[in-house]
Amino acid sequence: MSKENKGGSDKLRGKDYDQTLKKLHGELVKLQQWVVHKGLKVCILFEGRDGAGKGGCIKAITERVSPRVFRVVALPSPSPRQLTQMYVQRYVPHLPAAGEIVIFDRSWYNRAGVERVMGFTEMDDVKRFLRAIPLVEKAIVDSGVILIKFWLEVSEEEQTRRLQDRVDDPRKVWKLSPMDLKSYSRWYDYSRARDDMFAASDSAHAPWHVVPSDDKRRARLNVINHILRNVPYKSLPREKIKFPKRQKREGYRDPNYPWKYVKAAY
C-alpha cells in the first residue's frame, strides 16, 4: 500500500485544499450548466468501508451546486414489500433523467458488501446478483447514462482512528451505528467481498475506480477531478447581468407591527 493511502506525513494542507477546491467548484458549476443544457444523464456510485470518507466526498461535490441537478440518494433499509421485489428494482426509480446528476451514497452493491458480510442474504443471492449486475449496468449505460463507480479504500489504522473520533466527538456520534461496530471486526470478510465484487463487476462499460482515502482532502479533490475528466462538458457563455432599478415606495409605509425577533445570542 502506498504512503499516501497509509496517511503519511505528506497530507494536503488546508490552505492548498481550499484553494484547489474553490477552482474545482467553479468547474462543477460549469459542468452542471452543461448537463442541464445538453440533457445529459450522470449516475455516480460511492462504495467503500465504514469511515472511508464517502459522505465527505459527496458533501465536497454538492456544497456549491444545485440540489435540483445534483441529487443525492441514500436509501434506507428495504420495506417488507421491497424485499419481495427484484433486488435492483428499488434503485431504478432514482436513476437520472435528462439534466440530472444522481449520486448514490451506497448503492445496489449493498448486496455484494454489507448484506453478504453481515449475513442479511444468502450466498446464492449474492452470486446471482454478481452474475446479473454487469448486464443491468450495461442496460443503464446503453440508455445514455454516464455511470461512474467509486470505491474509497481506507487503511485499518485510519478507519480505527476515524471511528474512534466519532465516539469522542458529540457532533459525529450519530454516525456510529451498532452495525458499524459489528462490521469493524470483519475487516477481511469485507476484503473478500470487495475482491469478489471487483472480479464480477469491473467491466469495460462500468469500471470501478479506486480512491485511496486516508488523506481525505486529496481523496475529495481526486474524486471531483475524475468526475470532471469523465463527463464531457464545455463552458456556456454567460449573459451580462444588470440589476433592474428598484420600484419607488409609492406611498408604502414601514409596518408598525411587534415583530418577534430571534434572540441575538451571538
PyMOL commands that set and color helices and strands:
alter all, ss='L'
color gray80, all
select helices_A, chain A and resi 14-38+54-62+82-84+87-90+92-94+108-110+114-117+123-142+156-168+173-175+178-184+187-201+216-230
alter helices_A, ss='H'
color red, helices_A
select strands_A, chain A and resi 41-48+70-73+100-105+145-153+208-212
alter strands_A, ss='S'
color yellow, strands_A
deselect
rebuild
show_as cartoon
